[in-house]
Amino acid sequence: MDTVVSPKQKLTKPIRKPKATWVEPKFYADIEYRDITSEGLLRASSFKGLSKGTRRS
């Protein structure tokens, strides 16, 4: 895992986890969902698979 460790988190909302190890993504999850709740959570989400390299929007 040493080759993908990142020195800092790259999230839009910071999370305080002192023992967390942040890494650079090599795979991205393909997820389908129906809606996003008012709390920012995915509603009726399902995992479709992994893709390598680039993130899709």
N, C-alpha and C positions, 0 to 999 in steps of 0.2 A: 504494500500500500504506500510505501515511501514515495513512489514515482508520481502519485496523484494527490498528495497532501497539499492543501492550500493554506497559506499563512493566515487567512481571515475568512469569515463568512461573507457570502455575497447574496444576502437576502434583502428584500425590500422592507421587511419588518424584522429588526434585530431580535435575536433570542439569546438569553443569558444562560449558557450551558458551559460551565468552566471545564468540564472533562470531555467535551465534544471534540472530535477530530473532523475538520472540514476537508473535503476532497473535491477535486475537479471531476465533473461528470464525464464518463466515457460512453455511457448508454443513456437513453432517454426512454421513459415509459410512455406508451401510447394509451391514453385514457379517454373514454367517452363518458359524458355526464349530461343529465337533463337540465340542471339549473345550478346556480350558485346562491347559497343562503345569504341572509343579511349579515351573518357573522363571517362570510367569506369562505364557507365550506362547500364542497361539491355535493350536490344532491343526486342520488341514484347513479353513482359512478361505477364504472367497470374497467378492469385492466384488459387491454387488447394485445399487448406484447411489448417487446423492446425494439428500439431502433438505435443504430450506431451513428455517432458523429454529430449530426446537426439536430437542433431542436425545431420542431414544427409549431406554428402558432394556431 
